[in-house]
Amino acid sequence: MENYKLFINGEFVDAASGKTFEAIDPGTEQPIATVAQAGKADAEAAITAARKAFDSGIWSGLVPAARLAKLQDFADQMAQQGLRLAATESMNAGQVINLAKVMPLLCIGYARNISHYAAAKFPWEEEILASGNAFGPGREFIRREPIGVCVGIIPWNFPMLMAIWKMIPALATGNTVVIKPASYTPLTALILAEAAKAAGIPNGVVNVIPGSGGEVGKILCTHPDVDKIAFTGSTAVGREIMRMGSATVKKVTLELGGKSANIILDDADMDLAVEGATYGTFSHQGQICESGTRVLASSKIYDQFIEMFKKRAEALRVGYQMHPTSHMGPLVSKEQLATVEGYVKMGKEEGAELITGGKRAEVQGIKGGYYYAPTIFANVKNKMRIAQEEIFGPVVCVIKYDSDEEAVAIANDSIYGLGGGVFSSNTARAERVARGVRTGTMWINNYHIFSDFCPFGGYKQSGVGRELGAAGLHEYTQVKRVHVNYAADRNTNMNFALMSDNKKIEGFSYNCPTNVVGGHGALSSIYKEVTNLGCRRALILTDPGVRKAGLADLVKNALVDFCVGIHDKIPPDPDLESVDAAVEAARELRADCIVSVGGGSVIDTAKGACATLKNGGKANDHLNFLVLTEPQTPHIAIPTTAGTGSEVTNAAVLTSKGAGRKLFIIDTHIMPNTAILDPRFTMTLPKGLTVSTGMDAMTHAVEALTSIMSNQICDGQALHAIRLISENMPLVVADGKNEKARLNMQIAATMAGWAFTIAQVGLAHGMAHTAGALHHVPHGAACGIVLPKVMRFNVDHSADKLALVAQALGVNTKGMKERDAALAAADAVEALMKKVGHPMRLRDVGVPEDGLMMCAFHAIADTADLFNARPVSDPMEVLEIYKQAY
Ligand SMILES: NC(=O)c1ccc[n+]([C@@H]2O[C@H](COP(=O)([O-])OP(=O)(O)OC[C@H]3O[C@@H](n4cnc5c(N)ncnc54)[C@H](O)[C@@H]3O)[C@@H](O)[C@H]2O)c1
């Protein structure tokens, strides 16, 4: 008789206690080998070896390709041992030789497939291009790293395959393993250890220690040096393993019991269904966790099915497992035989109808052996214990049902959810049923089919996690996120600034890719711009006012045959539905680019539409900050008002009815590709709008200059924008046809747009957003009214910048103290507003006095405030400013 030893740290050794036990052939009840019996000391030695090997990096530190090479050698060594593995598996586990002979092939195939996948395709490192955190920019990536020491606790039904299902994904991902085979079936795992040693897998990486679950299993599941347990076995033991592992929070994957439903629909091919039920239940004597042990047969075919199934079961040959003609061999042990006999007795007592089997099977020429006849219970009710509890033997319950829905309900009436089948000649119908069953695997017109790349595992109390495929590899890795700061300077870190009095952000990233074409007649460039973008089907987006002014048609003519239509339904302060309507028009007309002709409302709608056209779905899907990673649908913007700068900014401001306020898309990728500043497009803008949109641009410029994000590039743009507005706004108010002044206003708006896209805005915007959302005050008008008050509020935090604003506004600051010059800037803004006829008080634009408090509470939470020169955290201070502006 052969003598098998423990495999610890690359050596075959006796148990520390010297104890051995016998491995039995369940077909003859005769001993076939002696095996060293691991105890506490051996389990600890194996864990220590695995820990040391893992921590040394001898395996975990290899590149995946180097591990692949070793695992391919391992597969070759298994192949060399193929016959011995198959014969030993058959003799020790009672698998019929026809089944056992394919096990080495499955093990080798799985080892090769999964270790190659791990080396060649597994996502070890992944870049996260858009992190979803606009305030912590940087490179973000994740690494997948091994977990550490992984224990595999192996069941007795498929000892070799289950050991490989645990070892290969663990090893391929860099872990070390301690394998504990079941006491009944320890042999093939030890042959696998020989193969691992022969393949040169480093010492300590693989350890195999047969021993009792009670003693060895307990140490493996509680030892602090073990990081993960992968277990296949009964749900009762799985629960205990989870409990034991919880003290040290081990990762667990559990592949547990089942009571799977194999559903025979009334349209099934009967011969096929009977074969599926036979193979699905009686293969390996029913000792397979996902066996279809509840056959649900439609009442329409029930009697016919029972008759055929009985006949088929009675034709199965139960015999010695090594005999090539045996269909079924013995159960694994005396205990398992007793369990099966107990359940059969219970089934009869519960009132199920035993139609065949129900007794031990005699095998000619053999004395002893744990053989049991294939057993069918008919007229089983799903509530019976034989239908609810896992028997793990050749016993099947046939349950009658009337409709597909009832079949699904019965299938789901179980604490388990591991496997299942549907037999039907209508695949669509079978799929509908399969979708309804809450289980980890469903086979249609088939059973017991496992595939290396297809995940296997349980719903409900059938398990945790998955084996096989990519999902199985993920179970043996943990995810590490690595963030690399974009600008490693303490003064560029907005989060660190939360705990500092210095809020100013020093670093910046200037990315404003819009191509700007400006001047009288700039519109003519549009034809060329469309072709530069690779487009030929432009849809014009505009609003009714702009259309009426003839501006959209001007563009249509310039586009010649590149225009596929005009959508002119965009309202002021557009909402998400406005974007969806524009998208629908673009989709209908198969537009490949958007030309927006209008103010901020139209341009922002177009930005939302371009993101939606590119990414699909609805506008609501795309409201977010900095999550786009590639160019959007091409967009040419032609601004017709004097203020938003939206033609070059990274913002789309869209009202969400769901949120009850304006929300944003903020993203570099929504900046229009081209902006055309042609003064002819603003000549028709009425005086009131000219002034309010002009003050919108002024507010952008002043706030970009004073913001905590301000920088020299944007300062230059902002200051020049302020100069241009202060000089030209009175001119365009005096004469709306002053083309030069109109162009200068457009240029100012664009420059202010660039400035605030990078340097951000501040409290005036926070307050204007709120007045707009709660009281429909036009954005520019609200901005203008609150701007001078906010400038005064900020005076001690940005006196230097505000003094520059004063100069840009034409104030002679010579001899003035910086603070006085700053205050003079606010006065100058008010003087300019008065001069051009801008509304001066919130009461003049429809804000009720008793609404101010609510405005203050909303405004305090506006994103724009984050960038204000002076920290804004007291709603009463904001209320005070609203009152001053009232
Ligand atoms: N994306 C950004 O960077 C940004 C910046 C600031 C404001 N906004 C948003 O822009 C919107 C406001 O845009 P807006 O101020 O440009 O106004 P608007 O686009 O709402 O237009 C206002 C009105 O002016 C009319 N109009 C526009 N141009 C005309 C012309 N040349 N002749 C005759 N009538 C004309 C329009 O028909 C409309 O009725 C708001 O929703 C605001 O939140 C966006």
The ligand as an SDF file (V2000), in Angstrom:
LIG
                    3D

 44 48  0  0  0  0  0  0  0  0999 V2000
  -21.9660   78.4880  -20.0410 N   0  0  0  0  0  0  0  0  0  0  0  0
  -21.5010   79.5470  -19.4750 C   0  0  0  0  0  0  0  0  0  0  0  0
  -20.2930   79.7050  -19.3330 O   0  0  0  0  0  0  0  0  0  0  0  0
  -22.4500   80.5740  -18.9860 C   0  0  0  0  0  0  0  0  0  0  0  0
  -21.9880   81.7140  -18.3950 C   0  0  0  0  0  0  0  0  0  0  0  0
  -22.9000   82.6380  -17.9610 C   0  0  0  0  0  0  0  0  0  0  0  0
  -24.2460   82.4250  -18.1320 C   0  0  0  0  0  0  0  0  0  0  0  0
  -24.6810   81.2650  -18.6790 N   0  0  0  0  0  0  0  0  0  0  0  0
  -26.0920   80.9880  -18.8790 C   0  0  0  0  0  0  0  0  0  0  0  0
  -26.5150   81.6490  -20.0820 O   0  0  0  0  0  0  0  0  0  0  0  0
  -27.9000   81.9340  -20.0060 C   0  0  0  0  0  0  0  0  0  0  0  0
  -28.1270   83.3580  -20.3240 C   0  0  0  0  0  0  0  0  0  0  0  0
  -27.6250   83.6530  -21.5910 O   0  0  0  0  0  0  0  0  0  0  0  0
  -27.7150   85.0730  -22.2010 P   0  0  0  0  0  0  0  0  0  0  0  0
  -27.5480   86.0580  -21.1280 O   0  0  0  0  0  0  0  0  0  0  0  0
  -26.7840   85.1260  -23.3350 O   0  0  0  0  0  0  0  0  0  0  0  0
  -29.2050   85.1910  -22.6820 O   0  0  0  0  0  0  0  0  0  0  0  0
  -30.1660   84.2450  -23.5290 P   0  0  0  0  0  0  0  0  0  0  0  0
  -29.4060   83.3370  -24.3660 O   0  0  0  0  0  0  0  0  0  0  0  0
  -31.1240   83.6400  -22.5730 O   0  0  0  0  0  0  0  0  0  0  0  0
  -30.9200   85.2400  -24.4550 O   0  0  0  0  0  0  0  0  0  0  0  0
  -31.8250   86.1820  -23.8860 C   0  0  0  0  0  0  0  0  0  0  0  0
  -32.8220   86.6770  -24.9320 C   0  0  0  0  0  0  0  0  0  0  0  0
  -32.1440   87.4890  -25.8570 O   0  0  0  0  0  0  0  0  0  0  0  0
  -32.6080   87.2190  -27.1770 C   0  0  0  0  0  0  0  0  0  0  0  0
  -31.4920   87.5040  -28.0860 N   0  0  0  0  0  0  0  0  0  0  0  0
  -30.2540   86.9820  -28.0110 C   0  0  0  0  0  0  0  0  0  0  0  0
  -29.4710   87.4950  -28.9530 N   0  0  0  0  0  0  0  0  0  0  0  0
  -30.2370   88.3730  -29.6600 C   0  0  0  0  0  0  0  0  0  0  0  0
  -29.9720   89.2140  -30.7320 C   0  0  0  0  0  0  0  0  0  0  0  0
  -28.7570   89.3360  -31.2660 N   0  0  0  0  0  0  0  0  0  0  0  0
  -30.9740   89.9480  -31.2190 N   0  0  0  0  0  0  0  0  0  0  0  0
  -32.1920   89.8900  -30.6480 C   0  0  0  0  0  0  0  0  0  0  0  0
  -32.4910   89.1300  -29.6050 N   0  0  0  0  0  0  0  0  0  0  0  0
  -31.5180   88.3760  -29.1000 C   0  0  0  0  0  0  0  0  0  0  0  0
  -32.9650   85.7900  -27.1390 C   0  0  0  0  0  0  0  0  0  0  0  0
  -33.9300   85.5090  -28.1100 O   0  0  0  0  0  0  0  0  0  0  0  0
  -33.5000   85.6080  -25.7280 C   0  0  0  0  0  0  0  0  0  0  0  0
  -34.8670   85.8040  -25.6980 O   0  0  0  0  0  0  0  0  0  0  0  0
  -28.3050   81.5940  -18.6080 C   0  0  0  0  0  0  0  0  0  0  0  0
  -28.9540   80.3470  -18.6020 O   0  0  0  0  0  0  0  0  0  0  0  0
  -26.9980   81.5160  -17.8530 C   0  0  0  0  0  0  0  0  0  0  0  0
  -27.0890   80.6780  -16.7290 O   0  0  0  0  0  0  0  0  0  0  0  0
  -23.8000   80.3770  -19.1390 C   0  0  0  0  0  0  0  0  0  0  0  0
  1  2  1  0
  2  3  2  0
  2  4  1  0
  4  5  1  0
  4 44  2  0
  5  6  2  0
  6  7  1  0
  7  8  2  0
  8  9  1  0
  8 44  1  0
  9 10  1  0
  9 42  1  0
 10 11  1  0
 11 12  1  0
 11 40  1  0
 12 13  1  0
 13 14  1  0
 14 15  2  0
 14 16  1  0
 14 17  1  0
 17 18  1  0
 18 19  2  0
 18 20  1  0
 18 21  1  0
 21 22  1  0
 22 23  1  0
 23 24  1  0
 23 38  1  0
 24 25  1  0
 25 26  1  0
 25 36  1  0
 26 27  1  0
 26 35  1  0
 27 28  2  0
 28 29  1  0
 29 30  1  0
 29 35  2  0
 30 31  1  0
 30 32  2  0
 32 33  1  0
 33 34  2  0
 34 35  1  0
 36 37  1  0
 36 38  1  0
 38 39  1  0
 40 41  1  0
 40 42  1  0
 42 43  1  0
M  CHG  2   8   1  16  -1
M  END
$$$$
